[in-house]
Amino acid sequence: MRIYIIDDDITVVKMLENIIEDNDLGTVCGNALDGNAGLAEITVLEPDIVLVDLLMPGIDGISVVKEFNNKKNRPAFIMISQVSSPNMVSKAYTEGVDFFINKPINVIEVISVIKNVKEKINYKRIVDNIQNLIHKENTPDIMKQPSENKIKRIQLILNKLGMSGEKGEKEILEICNYLIVNDKNMSDLNVKDLCNKLSPNSKNMEQRIRRAVTKGLTNIAHLGIEDYMNDIFIMYANSLFSFEDVKAQMDYIRGKGKFGGKINIKKFIDGLLINS
């Protein structure tokens, strides 16, 4: 993987370069100390992953990400930030950030995040290859295009919920793709049966999905605590989860409840299909 770094602190840049190279995470193809220089070089170098600082003089990290949202060869973006505001994090995910790395830089976190993003990129390439094979078999355009677009929209929703890079994300997308291609919804099947169809280790697959959806519930509860009128909270709190469970999770986070909310994988996946 080719990795590019943008940060106005040269110490951070060098630290990230060393972590990437020492742990064989990829090849650092370039770096910049400001957003403007980074924009120009990314366009030419076409890296797979860009690590970009959130707060920089001139063009900030979110503005850099937005510049590439409609481009064909868009890299994956990892935001480097000291900011922990749920609204700022939510805005970054909405604009297309794939993951966050917190400052001060933690070696283990950097390794884990980059590995997760690499896994996501590889999965996307596998999906693209499958779709290319389908194209070669002359699948009618009317059948293939909606499926491709829906999966991309589902990926965006998972991004907004802060679930990108979670181990269960790939499995959720596999189930959604299966349901779309076969024109089914979760009322037709149960989670265990689907996992049996799609994985030789169905129990592990279901556990990964459950953990990922739980992470989504926790993230949306945090958004609700910060701002009840947050657009993501309003849109998804009751369509992907039960609002009662979101409220229970919010109370649990605040220390007002003994138990958090429960997840319903069938409701979550059906909600993804409806919202996409």
N, C-alpha and C positions, 0 to 999 in steps of 0.2 A: 504494500500500500504506500502511495506517495502522500506525504503529510506536509502541510504548510502551516506556519505559525505567525500570528499577528498579535503583538503585545508591545506597549510603549515602554516596558521595563526590560532592558536587555538581559538582566539577571534571570528573569522568568523565562525568556526565550532560550537562553543557554541551558537552564535547568531542564526544560521540557525536551530540548534536543538530546541531552544526555540520557534522560529516562527512556526516550523512544529508541535511541540507538543501542543503549546497553541492554535493553530487554527485547530486542528484535521485533519491535512493534511496527516497523515500517522504515521508509527512507524519508528523511527530512529534505524536501526538494527546494525549500526556500523559506525566508522569513522577512517580516517587515515590522517597523516600529510605529507605523501609523496606518489608519484605514485606507487612505488614498493610495499609498504605495502598494498596499496589499491587494486592493481591487485590481490594479493594473497587472500585477504579477500572477494572480490566481487565474485571470482570463487566459494568459499565455501558457502557464505551466499545467493547468488543468489537474490539480491534485485530487486525490480521492477523499481526503479529510482535511478540514481547516480548523485549527484551534485559534479562536479569536477572543481577545479581551472584550468584556462588555463595555467598560468605561474607558474611552480614549479621547484625547483632544481631536477636534475635527469631526471625522466620521466615527460614530460609535459602533460597537459590535453588531447590534441589531440592524443598523443601517447597512452594514456590509452584507449580512445574511439576506436582507430584502432585495439587494441588487441581483441576486442569483436565483430568486424564487421561480422565475419564469424561463430560466435558461435550460437547455437540453442536458448538457453535461454538468449538472449541479453537484458540487461536492457535498459531503455530509459535514455539518457544522457542530463543533463542540465549543460551548461558551465557557470562558474562564472568568470567574466573577467572585468578588467579595460580597456582593449584594445578595441578601437572603429574603427580600420582600416577595411574598407570594404573587403580588400583582406584576412585579417586574419579571419574575420567573415565568408566569403565565403568558405575559406579552411575548417573551422570547420564544417560548414553545409555539405560540400562535404564528409567529413570523417564520418558523421553520427550523429552529434550533433542535438538534437531535439529542443533545445531552449537555450537562453542566459539569465543570470541574471547579471546585471551590479554592479560593485563596485563603491562607497560604497553601502552596502546592504540597500535596501529599503523594508520595511515590506510588503507594498501593492504589489510591483512588485513580490516579492517571492511568496506570496499567489496566485496571478493571474497566474504566470507561472506554478507553481506546479499543480494548478487546471486544467489548459489547458493540461498539459502533462498527468495527470490522465485521463482526458476525452479521449485523444487520445489512451491511453492504453486500456481503457474500450471499445472503438469503435473497436479496433483491435481484442479484445477478442470476441466481438459480431460477427465480420466478420469471425473469425476462427471457431466459433461455427456453423455459417450458413454453412460454407464450410464442416465442419465435418458431418452435417446433409445431405448435398448433397452427400458426400462420402458414407454414409450409404444407400442412395437410389440407390447405384450402378451406379452413373453417370460415364460414360466412362472416363478413364484417359485423353484421347485425348481432351476432352471438358473442364475438370476442371483445369488442370495444367496451360495452357496458361493464363486463367483468373486470377488465383492467382498470377502468376509471373508478369503480366502486372500491377496489382494493386500495388504490391511492388515497381515496377520501377516508377510508377506514384508518389507514396509516396516519393521516393528518389528525384524526380524532384521538388516536392513541398518543400522538405527540402532545396534543393539548392537555391530555390527562397526565402527562409526565411518565408515560409507560414505555416510551421508546428505550430500547436497550435492555428492558427486563427480559429474563429468559423465557417467559411465557408469551412474549409478543409474537414470536414466529409461529407458535402453535395456534394462537388466536387467529392469525392471518390465514393459516392453513385451513382451519375450520370454516372461516368466512368464505374463502375461495371455493371450498367443497360445496357449501350451501348455495353459493351464487351459481356455480356451473351446473349444479343439479336442480336448480330452481326449487329449493327447499328452505324451510326455516326451522328454528329449534323446537317448534311445537310438533314437528314430524319425527324428531329423534331425541335421544337423550345424550348427555355429555359422554358417558361411559362408552356407548355404542360408537360415537364419532371417534373417540380416541382409539378404540380398537381397530377402526377402519384405517386410521391415518398413521398409527405408530405401532411398532412391535413391542414397545414398552408403554402401554396405555396409562398405567398408574402414574408413572413419572410425568407423562404429558399432562394429565389432569392436574397433578400437583403444581406444575409450573404455571399452568393457566390460572389456577386458584390464587397462587401467590401474586401473579401479575395483576389480577382483578382487584385483589385486596389492596395492592399498592395504589391502584387507580382510585379506589374508595377513600383511602387515606388522603391522597392528594386533593381530591375534590372537596373533602371535608375541611382541609386547611384553607382552600380558596373561600369556602363559605364563611369560615370564622373571620377571615380577613375582610371580606366584602360580600354581603348577601346578594348584591346587585351585579356581581361579576358575571360577564356574559357566558363564560364557560360553565360556571356553576348553574346559572339559570337554564342553560340549554341541556345539560347532561345529568344534573343531579337526580331528576325523576325519570329520565328516558333510558338511562343505562343502569341505574340503581333504583331501589325503593327509597323515596325521600325519608321515610321513617328510619331506614338504616343509615342514611347519610347524617340525619340529625343525631342518631345514637352515636355515630362515630365522632361527630363534632363535640358532643357532650363528653365522650370518653377522653378526647384529646384535651379538653378544658379541665378534666378532673372532676366533672360533674356526674359521671356515670361509671358504674362498675364494669360494664361490658360495651365493646364497640359494636358497630353495625355488622350485619351479616351480608354476604354476597350471594347473588343468584347468577350463576354463569349463563344459564339459558336466557334470562332477561337481558344480561349485558350484551351477549352476542346478537340477539334479535334487535336490540337497541342500536348496535353498530350498523347492522344492515339497513334499518329504517332510516337512520340519520345520514347514511352515505348515499 
